[in-house]
């Protein structure tokens, strides 16, 4: 009994220390999810200083760097799952998190320990105060430090925002990937696809293969020019690889991957079932093919199991995630026009009687472009996610003049109202922002 109490008090003390540490990060470092572009640092000086302080852990690790407008989270997680199935010790850095800060930094699917977060911040608190990095910069530094300490075989690094000036761009990867280009973060990256592509092309490194997931007539030349300038080979995944499903309506249950229209691997199943994942899987397969030189243990079994077990292996949530079937309840983190268009298309392809959409957004998005995609023939339950950057529901409703909508104080009450009104043959979609999904899933845990 005394041993149990001792362990309990140690746990409480550690938990409180962790809570205080996280509060320090949230309250003292500029955080994009709270204040938007004011937290974005337009150079790499801080991350360079931080990594120098840590002995430049990035110099002794093998990386795969993944950027793009949409899909980079899915691509990062599935890649990590495949590497794990191939028995490589795999680091995974992604953002933002849904429930706990530690989700951003994982090794073989396991979150960084609370003790490591506390020790890191405690050890370097003075230097952090002097350098004054952003929240994102310190998380990147912590991830690199932790991956080096954990002696990972490979680290999958998701770009935070843009590419050229993103803190993750301090790494020199074995290969880089840009999933696609859409209009998002236009207040920082530029208001055209071409401008955004130039920023994202900044992750292309000398003599380092670059994979572009989705080709685009507006941006192909930009990537080709940058690859040529860096003497880097370039592959457009969608021009080489494609998915051949056994059943189009349930493609994820059994499909093949083709290379130059010839079947390369068959009998695949995906745990992620959003239709847009088909494009991501082609991108992932291109990454894996380019990775075989460095990681020869990746075989067809690892690919099959990596796709099938991605949720189990990495705890990935919120991407066209079905919560229940009758009524259908599904949630997705799509938060820009490019992503929302994909999810709405899938939603309205389903044989459901009535559609109810729980919807909230953050203030720095292209609201009008996104709302124009949302169909009239649904009832909307407008709400605000629980973050400082959330668009107040009173403001959000001004964009829904011709839609059938009602307003609620938070995601929980909006969902409760939708669930009450939805028939068993109907469907509820929860989305508009990663933070709406986070609020919703945290209530469902």
Kinemage of the C-alpha trace (Angstrom):
@kinemage 1
@onewidth
@group {chain A} dominant
@subgroup {mainchain}
@vectorlist {calphas} color= white
{ca unk a 1} P 0.000 0.000 0.000
{ca unk a 2} L 2.817 2.405 0.882
{ca unk a 3} L 4.544 1.585 -2.424
{ca unk a 4} L 1.305 2.288 -4.285
{ca unk a 5} L 0.877 5.670 -2.571
{ca unk a 6} L 4.504 6.588 -3.272
{ca unk a 7} L 4.058 5.794 -6.951
{ca unk a 8} L 0.808 7.734 -6.959
{ca unk a 9} L 2.400 10.878 -5.529
{ca unk a 10} L 5.299 10.595 -7.964
{ca unk a 11} L 2.769 10.380 -10.793
{ca unk a 12} L 0.800 13.390 -9.523
{ca unk a 13} L 3.985 15.405 -9.170
{ca unk a 14} L 5.066 14.475 -12.701
{ca unk a 15} L 1.639 15.257 -14.095
{ca unk a 16} L 1.591 18.658 -12.453
{ca unk a 17} L 5.098 19.375 -13.698
{ca unk a 18} L 4.032 18.389 -17.201
{ca unk a 19} L 0.918 20.538 -16.954
{ca unk a 20} L 2.984 23.507 -15.783
{ca unk a 21} L 5.476 22.916 -18.594
{ca unk a 22} L 2.774 22.865 -21.243
{ca unk a 23} L 1.219 25.996 -19.771
{ca unk a 24} L 4.625 27.677 -20.022
{ca unk a 25} L 4.826 26.770 -23.715
{ca unk a 26} L 1.261 27.878 -24.461
{ca unk a 27} L 1.393 31.107 -22.489
{ca unk a 28} L 4.915 32.350 -23.174
{ca unk a 29} L 5.652 31.330 -26.772
{ca unk a 30} L 3.841 32.745 -29.816
{ca unk a 31} L 1.466 29.991 -30.933
{ca unk a 32} L -0.038 29.895 -34.428
{ca unk a 33} L -3.229 28.135 -33.373
{ca unk a 34} L -3.945 31.023 -30.982
{ca unk a 35} L -2.712 34.151 -32.745
{ca unk a 36} L -2.288 33.129 -36.380
{ca unk a 37} L 0.327 34.703 -38.638
{ca unk a 38} L 1.846 36.810 -35.823
{ca unk a 39} L 3.357 33.566 -34.500
{ca unk a 40} L 4.974 32.778 -37.861
{ca unk a 41} L 8.703 33.567 -37.977
{ca unk a 42} L 9.804 34.388 -41.536
{ca unk a 43} L 13.356 33.044 -41.217
{ca unk a 44} L 15.218 30.057 -39.808
{ca unk a 45} L 17.454 31.934 -37.370
{ca unk a 46} L 15.694 30.757 -34.196
{ca unk a 47} L 15.623 27.083 -35.127
{ca unk a 48} L 19.287 27.299 -36.162
{ca unk a 49} L 20.166 28.729 -32.733
{ca unk a 50} L 18.082 26.137 -30.912
{ca unk a 51} L 19.570 23.211 -32.825
{ca unk a 52} L 23.111 24.532 -32.304
{ca unk a 53} L 22.383 24.598 -28.580
{ca unk a 54} L 21.334 20.940 -28.820
{ca unk a 55} L 24.434 19.856 -30.720
{ca unk a 56} L 22.651 19.933 -34.107
{ca unk a 57} L 20.783 16.621 -33.779
{ca unk a 58} L 19.459 17.029 -37.313
{ca unk a 59} L 22.934 16.364 -38.704
{ca unk a 60} L 22.913 12.736 -37.597
{ca unk a 61} L 19.456 11.553 -38.578
{ca unk a 62} L 17.797 10.207 -41.724
{ca unk a 63} L 14.674 12.114 -42.734
{ca unk a 64} L 11.766 12.071 -45.133
{ca unk a 65} L 10.317 15.573 -45.450
{ca unk a 66} L 6.639 15.934 -46.390
{ca unk a 67} L 4.935 19.198 -47.315
{ca unk a 68} L 1.919 20.317 -49.337
{ca unk a 69} L -1.426 22.010 -48.859
{ca unk a 70} L -3.541 18.952 -48.067
{ca unk a 71} L -2.806 15.310 -47.334
{ca unk a 72} L 0.616 15.765 -45.764
{ca unk a 73} L -0.650 14.508 -42.405
{ca unk a 74} L -2.143 11.365 -43.942
{ca unk a 75} L 0.956 10.752 -46.057
{ca unk a 76} L 3.235 11.222 -43.037
{ca unk a 77} L 1.261 8.839 -40.832
{ca unk a 78} L 0.877 6.104 -43.440
{ca unk a 79} L 4.567 6.310 -44.338
{ca unk a 80} L 5.442 5.989 -40.660
{ca unk a 81} L 3.130 2.980 -40.342
{ca unk a 82} L 4.808 1.245 -43.288
{ca unk a 83} L 8.289 1.891 -41.894
{ca unk a 84} L 7.172 0.543 -38.522
{ca unk a 85} L 5.820 -2.607 -40.169
{ca unk a 86} L 9.202 -3.013 -41.874
{ca unk a 87} L 10.771 -3.017 -38.365
{ca unk a 88} L 12.507 0.345 -38.665
{ca unk a 89} L 12.486 2.465 -35.539
{ca unk a 90} L 10.434 5.376 -36.806
{ca unk a 91} L 10.124 8.950 -35.584
{ca unk a 92} L 7.075 10.954 -36.624
{ca unk a 93} L 6.670 14.715 -36.256
{ca unk a 94} L 3.317 16.264 -37.198
{ca unk a 95} L 1.128 19.232 -36.264
{ca unk a 96} L -1.215 20.344 -34.885
{ca unk a 97} L -2.285 17.900 -32.187
{ca unk a 98} L -5.883 16.971 -31.416
{ca unk a 99} L -5.827 16.191 -27.684
{ca unk a 100} L -2.325 16.309 -26.215
{ca unk a 101} L 0.811 18.207 -27.191
{ca unk a 102} L 2.788 14.957 -27.122
{ca unk a 103} L 0.927 13.636 -30.195
{ca unk a 104} L 3.206 15.826 -32.313
{ca unk a 105} L 6.287 13.750 -31.471
{ca unk a 106} L 6.125 9.961 -31.665
{ca unk a 107} L 8.512 7.039 -31.938
{ca unk a 108} L 6.952 3.841 -33.287
{ca unk a 109} L 3.553 5.366 -32.640
{ca unk a 110} L 4.205 6.099 -28.972
{ca unk a 111} L 4.016 9.720 -27.828
{ca unk a 112} L 7.079 11.364 -26.324
{ca unk a 113} L 7.059 10.801 -22.561
{ca unk a 114} L 5.848 13.612 -20.301
{ca unk a 115} L 9.104 13.303 -18.382
{ca unk a 116} L 11.114 14.066 -21.554
{ca unk a 117} L 9.059 17.170 -22.318
{ca unk a 118} L 9.508 18.444 -18.760
{ca unk a 119} L 13.243 17.732 -18.675
{ca unk a 120} L 13.840 19.381 -22.046
{ca unk a 121} L 12.005 22.598 -21.207
{ca unk a 122} L 13.481 22.735 -17.696
{ca unk a 123} L 17.023 22.254 -18.996
{ca unk a 124} L 16.757 24.832 -21.760
{ca unk a 125} L 14.256 27.266 -20.242
{ca unk a 126} L 16.809 30.061 -19.876
{ca unk a 127} L 17.977 29.689 -23.467
{ca unk a 128} L 14.387 29.551 -24.673
{ca unk a 129} L 13.694 32.821 -22.867
{ca unk a 130} L 16.744 34.426 -24.481
{ca unk a 131} L 16.117 33.155 -28.024
{ca unk a 132} L 12.345 33.772 -27.759
{ca unk a 133} L 11.284 31.145 -30.302
{ca unk a 134} L 7.727 30.489 -31.405
{ca unk a 135} L 5.799 27.531 -30.025
{ca unk a 136} L 6.319 25.700 -33.315
{ca unk a 137} L 10.063 26.342 -33.359
{ca unk a 138} L 10.515 24.846 -29.913
{ca unk a 139} L 8.431 21.779 -30.832
{ca unk a 140} L 10.605 21.150 -33.900
{ca unk a 141} L 13.765 21.450 -31.807
{ca unk a 142} L 12.322 19.089 -29.198
{ca unk a 143} L 11.361 16.567 -31.884
{ca unk a 144} L 14.843 16.538 -33.418
{ca unk a 145} L 16.420 16.242 -29.966
{ca unk a 146} L 14.115 13.366 -29.035
{ca unk a 147} L 14.594 11.490 -32.302
{ca unk a 148} L 18.368 11.723 -31.898
{ca unk a 149} L 18.125 10.566 -28.268
{ca unk a 150} L 15.862 7.679 -29.320
{ca unk a 151} L 18.269 6.676 -32.107
{ca unk a 152} L 15.528 6.313 -34.692
{ca unk a 153} L 16.301 4.692 -38.039
{ca unk a 154} L 14.210 7.257 -39.880
{ca unk a 155} L 12.190 10.342 -38.984
{ca unk a 156} L 9.129 11.370 -40.989
{ca unk a 157} L 8.844 15.148 -40.709
{ca unk a 158} L 5.670 16.991 -41.706
{ca unk a 159} L 6.122 20.604 -42.772
{ca unk a 160} L 4.163 23.010 -40.592
{ca unk a 161} L 3.418 25.899 -42.928
{ca unk a 162} L 4.836 26.585 -46.379
{ca unk a 163} L 8.273 25.083 -46.728
{ca unk a 164} L 11.081 27.480 -47.520
{ca unk a 165} L 10.924 29.280 -44.167
{ca unk a 166} L 9.293 26.531 -42.129
{ca unk a 167} L 11.299 25.499 -39.082
{ca unk a 168} L 11.393 21.900 -40.274
{ca unk a 169} L 13.429 23.047 -43.275
{ca unk a 170} L 16.577 22.901 -41.164
{ca unk a 171} L 16.775 19.186 -42.004
{ca unk a 172} L 18.546 17.585 -44.957
{ca unk a 173} L 16.301 14.678 -45.964
{ca unk a 174} L 16.908 11.552 -47.992
{ca unk a 175} L 13.929 12.594 -50.079
{ca unk a 176} L 11.226 15.241 -50.044
{ca unk a 177} L 7.562 15.208 -50.994
{ca unk a 178} L 5.011 17.904 -51.807
{ca unk a 179} L 1.542 16.357 -51.848
{ca unk a 180} L -0.372 19.063 -53.725
{ca unk a 181} L -0.934 22.804 -53.989
{ca unk a 182} L -4.134 24.589 -52.996
{ca unk a 183} L -5.066 28.013 -51.694
{ca unk a 184} L -4.460 28.079 -47.937
{ca unk a 185} L -2.591 30.444 -45.614
{ca unk a 186} L -2.747 32.959 -48.452
{ca unk a 187} L -2.056 35.827 -46.028
{ca unk a 188} L 1.413 34.333 -45.472
{ca unk a 189} L 2.303 32.232 -48.517
{ca unk a 190} L 0.701 34.231 -51.308
{ca unk a 191} L -2.669 34.495 -53.002
{ca unk a 192} L -2.017 32.311 -56.056
{ca unk a 193} L -1.068 28.674 -56.535
{ca unk a 194} L 2.151 29.790 -58.196
{ca unk a 195} L 3.251 31.872 -55.204
{ca unk a 196} L 2.373 29.103 -52.775
{ca unk a 197} L 4.207 26.522 -54.896
{ca unk a 198} L 7.378 28.632 -54.805
{ca unk a 199} L 7.272 28.692 -51.014
{ca unk a 200} L 6.608 24.970 -50.742
{ca unk a 201} L 9.318 24.209 -53.325
{ca unk a 202} L 11.781 25.562 -50.764
{ca unk a 203} L 12.055 22.077 -49.240
{ca unk a 204} L 13.701 20.761 -52.425
{ca unk a 205} L 17.349 20.101 -51.596
{ca unk a 206} L 20.417 19.508 -53.760
{ca unk a 207} L 20.778 15.992 -55.176
{ca unk a 208} L 17.706 14.896 -53.224
{ca unk a 209} L 14.737 13.191 -54.923
{ca unk a 210} L 11.497 15.155 -54.830
{ca unk a 211} L 8.048 13.619 -55.251
{ca unk a 212} L 5.069 15.749 -56.247
{ca unk a 213} L 1.844 13.977 -55.353
{ca unk a 214} L -0.578 15.751 -57.682
{ca unk a 215} L 0.545 17.436 -60.872
{ca unk a 216} L -0.985 20.811 -61.726
{ca unk a 217} L -0.572 22.814 -64.913
{ca unk a 218} L -0.217 25.990 -62.825
{ca unk a 219} L 2.676 24.728 -60.722
{ca unk a 220} L 4.464 21.868 -62.530
{ca unk a 221} L 7.021 24.170 -64.145
{ca unk a 222} L 7.908 25.732 -60.785
{ca unk a 223} L 8.775 22.351 -59.302
{ca unk a 224} L 10.605 21.200 -62.406
{ca unk a 225} L 12.719 24.378 -62.452
{ca unk a 226} L 13.580 24.096 -58.759
{ca unk a 227} L 14.452 20.408 -59.107
{ca unk a 228} L 16.686 21.173 -62.095
{ca unk a 229} L 18.398 24.003 -60.222
{ca unk a 230} L 19.173 21.569 -57.389
{ca unk a 231} L 20.130 18.669 -59.668
{ca unk a 232} L 17.358 16.650 -58.006
{ca unk a 233} L 15.276 13.950 -59.675
{ca unk a 234} L 11.549 14.673 -59.728
{ca unk a 235} L 8.580 12.319 -59.926
{ca unk a 236} L 4.935 13.273 -60.366
{ca unk a 237} L 3.265 10.425 -58.473
{ca unk a 238} L -0.078 10.730 -60.252
{ca unk a 239} L 1.597 10.344 -63.648
{ca unk a 240} L 3.235 7.047 -62.666
{ca unk a 241} L 1.016 5.389 -60.048
{ca unk a 242} L -2.724 4.802 -59.753
{ca unk a 243} L -5.212 2.809 -57.701
{ca unk a 244} L -7.363 0.076 -59.213
{ca unk a 245} L -10.166 -0.843 -56.790
{ca unk a 246} L -12.193 -4.027 -56.919
{ca unk a 247} L -15.312 -2.009 -56.005
{ca unk a 248} L -15.350 1.761 -56.608
{ca unk a 249} L -17.856 2.414 -53.807
{ca unk a 250} L -15.724 0.572 -51.245
{ca unk a 251} L -12.311 1.050 -52.835
{ca unk a 252} L -10.546 0.787 -49.463
{ca unk a 253} L -11.568 -2.863 -48.915
{ca unk a 254} L -9.577 -4.326 -51.797
{ca unk a 255} L -7.442 -2.481 -54.327
{ca unk a 256} L -4.275 -2.749 -56.366
{ca unk a 257} L -1.574 -0.192 -57.048
{ca unk a 258} L -0.413 0.153 -60.624
{ca unk a 259} L 2.846 1.505 -61.991
{ca unk a 260} L 2.626 2.806 -65.528
{ca unk a 261} L -0.795 1.067 -65.703
{ca unk a 262} L 0.634 -2.344 -64.791
{ca unk a 263} L -0.375 -3.888 -61.452
{ca unk a 264} L 2.559 -3.648 -59.055
{ca unk a 265} L 0.978 -4.786 -55.784
{ca unk a 266} L -2.504 -6.150 -55.111
{ca unk a 267} L -4.873 -7.181 -52.289
{ca unk a 268} L -4.458 -3.937 -50.382
{ca unk a 269} L -6.779 -2.547 -47.730
{ca unk a 270} L -6.746 0.960 -46.255
{ca unk a 271} L -7.833 1.827 -42.714
{ca unk a 272} L -8.302 5.420 -43.918
{ca unk a 273} L -11.426 5.451 -46.079
{ca unk a 274} L -11.799 9.017 -47.350
{ca unk a 275} L -11.933 8.979 -51.151
{ca unk a 276} L -9.127 11.567 -51.252
{ca unk a 277} L -6.833 8.999 -49.622
{ca unk a 278} L -6.495 7.302 -53.013
{ca unk a 279} L -4.358 10.219 -54.197
{ca unk a 280} L -2.360 10.127 -50.973
{ca unk a 281} L -1.718 6.395 -51.297
{ca unk a 282} L -0.288 6.861 -54.787
{ca unk a 283} L 1.996 9.549 -53.359
{ca unk a 284} L 3.022 7.234 -50.518
{ca unk a 285} L 3.811 4.422 -52.920
{ca unk a 286} L 6.083 6.760 -54.873
{ca unk a 287} L 7.844 7.691 -51.623
{ca unk a 288} L 8.302 4.043 -50.695
{ca unk a 289} L 9.695 3.137 -54.102
{ca unk a 290} L 12.250 5.949 -53.837
{ca unk a 291} L 13.079 4.908 -50.269
{ca unk a 292} L 14.027 1.322 -51.048
{ca unk a 293} L 17.636 2.273 -51.738
{ca unk a 294} L 17.967 3.429 -48.140
{ca unk a 295} L 15.467 1.069 -46.499
{ca unk a 296} L 15.601 -2.283 -48.308
{ca unk a 297} L 13.544 -4.103 -45.656
{ca unk a 298} L 10.329 -2.507 -46.909
{ca unk a 299} L 8.486 -5.256 -48.773
{ca unk a 300} L 4.935 -5.845 -49.961
{ca unk a 301} L 3.925 -7.259 -46.586
{ca unk a 302} L 5.089 -4.092 -44.821
{ca unk a 303} L 3.161 -1.949 -47.301
{ca unk a 304} L -0.022 -4.007 -46.897
{ca unk a 305} L 0.168 -4.010 -43.115
{ca unk a 306} L 1.185 -0.350 -42.981
{ca unk a 307} L -1.930 0.703 -44.885
{ca unk a 308} L -4.203 -1.643 -42.963
{ca unk a 309} L -2.820 -0.808 -39.517
{ca unk a 310} L -2.108 2.922 -39.790
{ca unk a 311} L -4.613 3.891 -37.093
{ca unk a 312} L -3.385 1.154 -34.781
{ca unk a 313} L 0.280 1.966 -35.447
{ca unk a 314} L 0.155 5.773 -35.313
{ca unk a 315} L -3.181 6.610 -33.599
{ca unk a 316} L -4.137 8.867 -36.509
{ca unk a 317} L -7.599 10.422 -36.086
{ca unk a 318} L -10.077 12.741 -37.733
{ca unk a 319} L -9.650 11.988 -41.448
{ca unk a 320} L -13.056 10.962 -42.810
{ca unk a 321} L -13.526 9.071 -39.581
{ca unk a 322} L -16.821 7.241 -39.176
{ca unk a 323} L -18.015 7.483 -35.580
{ca unk a 324} L -21.218 5.486 -36.023
{ca unk a 325} L -23.465 4.129 -38.775
{ca unk a 326} L -27.120 4.819 -37.884
{ca unk a 327} L -27.329 7.674 -38.172
{ca unk a 328} L -24.058 8.028 -40.020
{ca unk a 329} L -21.700 10.310 -38.102
{ca unk a 330} L -18.455 11.262 -39.814
{ca unk a 331} L -15.796 13.872 -39.092
{ca unk a 332} L -12.919 15.305 -41.108
{ca unk a 333} L -10.304 17.995 -40.514
{ca unk a 334} L -10.506 19.537 -44.024
{ca unk a 335} L -10.257 23.299 -43.518
{ca unk a 336} L -9.572 24.930 -46.887
{ca unk a 337} L -11.459 25.033 -50.193
{ca unk a 338} L -9.338 22.297 -51.767
{ca unk a 339} L -9.927 19.876 -48.894
{ca unk a 340} L -13.546 20.791 -48.138
{ca unk a 341} L -14.514 20.217 -51.771
{ca unk a 342} L -13.268 16.623 -51.518
{ca unk a 343} L -15.120 15.832 -48.291
{ca unk a 344} L -18.396 17.469 -49.341
{ca unk a 345} L -18.294 15.558 -52.619
{ca unk a 346} L -17.960 12.286 -50.721
{ca unk a 347} L -20.639 13.252 -48.205
{ca unk a 348} L -23.233 13.928 -50.909
{ca unk a 349} L -22.361 10.737 -52.774
{ca unk a 350} L -23.638 8.677 -49.833
{ca unk a 351} L -27.156 7.186 -49.812
{ca unk a 352} L -28.413 9.130 -46.791
{ca unk a 353} L -31.809 10.740 -46.406
{ca unk a 354} L -31.005 14.041 -44.687
{ca unk a 355} L -27.697 15.789 -44.073
{ca unk a 356} L -26.779 17.784 -40.984
{ca unk a 357} L -23.460 19.638 -40.834
{ca unk a 358} L -21.821 20.809 -37.596
{ca unk a 359} L -19.529 23.595 -38.739
{ca unk a 360} L -16.973 25.984 -37.242
{ca unk a 361} L -13.912 27.793 -38.567
{ca unk a 362} L -10.906 29.880 -37.604
{ca unk a 363} L -10.747 33.517 -38.561
{ca unk a 364} L -7.811 33.608 -40.983
{ca unk a 365} L -9.249 31.337 -43.687
{ca unk a 366} L -10.727 32.327 -47.046
{ca unk a 367} L -14.218 32.047 -45.594
{ca unk a 368} L -16.186 33.060 -48.678
{ca unk a 369} L -14.445 30.562 -50.979
{ca unk a 370} L -15.035 27.736 -48.528
{ca unk a 371} L -18.669 28.613 -47.766
{ca unk a 372} L -19.407 28.816 -51.510
{ca unk a 373} L -18.606 25.087 -51.717
{ca unk a 374} L -21.091 24.153 -48.994
{ca unk a 375} L -24.399 23.009 -50.534
{ca unk a 376} L -27.737 24.599 -49.736
{ca unk a 377} L -29.512 21.249 -49.221
{ca unk a 378} L -28.274 20.630 -45.678
{ca unk a 379} L -28.962 22.016 -42.228
{ca unk a 380} L -25.958 23.728 -40.617
{ca unk a 381} L -25.231 23.878 -36.896
{ca unk a 382} L -22.762 26.729 -36.550
{ca unk a 383} L -20.365 26.856 -33.614
{ca unk a 384} L -16.919 28.026 -32.502
{ca unk a 385} L -14.052 25.691 -31.557
{ca unk a 386} L -12.418 26.310 -28.203
{ca unk a 387} L -9.318 28.248 -29.343
{ca unk a 388} L -8.471 31.946 -29.410
{ca unk a 389} L -8.300 32.048 -33.219
{ca unk a 390} L -11.834 30.700 -33.654
{ca unk a 391} L -14.274 32.758 -35.678
{ca unk a 392} L -17.121 33.854 -33.374
{ca unk a 393} L -20.348 32.166 -34.373
{ca unk a 394} L -22.017 35.596 -34.611
{ca unk a 395} L -19.564 36.473 -37.372
{ca unk a 396} L -19.648 33.074 -39.050
{ca unk a 397} L -23.414 33.186 -39.498
{ca unk a 398} L -23.151 36.312 -41.671
{ca unk a 399} L -21.711 34.080 -44.429
{ca unk a 400} L -24.650 31.648 -44.282
{ca unk a 401} L -27.469 33.979 -45.372
{ca unk a 402} L -28.995 31.610 -47.947
{ca unk a 403} L -28.333 28.421 -45.986
{ca unk a 404} L -30.563 26.730 -43.433
{ca unk a 405} L -28.645 27.211 -40.192
{ca unk a 406} L -28.839 27.618 -36.422
{ca unk a 407} L -26.157 28.821 -33.983
{ca unk a 408} L -24.675 27.237 -30.868
{ca unk a 409} L -22.159 28.265 -28.250
{ca unk a 410} L -19.787 25.342 -28.779
{ca unk a 411} L -19.180 22.145 -30.738
{ca unk a 412} L -20.775 19.900 -28.128
{ca unk a 413} L -24.116 21.716 -28.102
{ca unk a 414} L -24.123 22.008 -31.913
{ca unk a 415} L -23.582 18.275 -32.292
{ca unk a 416} L -26.245 17.458 -29.689
{ca unk a 417} L -28.780 19.513 -31.631
{ca unk a 418} L -27.806 17.878 -34.922
{ca unk a 419} L -28.048 14.398 -33.423
{ca unk a 420} L -31.480 15.133 -31.991
{ca unk a 421} L -32.843 16.245 -35.362
{ca unk a 422} L -31.154 13.661 -37.574
{ca unk a 423} L -33.111 10.545 -38.556
{ca unk a 424} L -31.521 7.081 -38.391
{ca unk a 425} L -31.331 7.109 -42.175
{ca unk a 426} L -29.612 10.502 -42.178
{ca unk a 427} L -26.050 11.671 -41.714
{ca unk a 428} L -24.078 14.146 -39.608
{ca unk a 429} L -20.801 15.662 -40.761
{ca unk a 430} L -18.586 17.480 -38.243
{ca unk a 431} L -15.902 19.722 -39.714
{ca unk a 432} L -14.652 23.082 -40.936
{ca unk a 433} L -11.531 23.093 -38.781
{ca unk a 434} L -9.058 20.731 -37.155
{ca unk a 435} L -10.069 22.341 -33.862
{ca unk a 436} L -13.774 21.605 -34.368
{ca unk a 437} L -12.833 17.956 -34.908
{ca unk a 438} L -10.611 18.016 -31.814
{ca unk a 439} L -13.432 19.431 -29.672
{ca unk a 440} L -15.873 16.864 -31.053
{ca unk a 441} L -13.613 13.837 -30.599
{ca unk a 442} L -12.564 14.915 -27.119
{ca unk a 443} L -16.239 14.860 -26.091
{ca unk a 444} L -16.658 11.425 -27.666
{ca unk a 445} L -13.657 9.881 -25.841
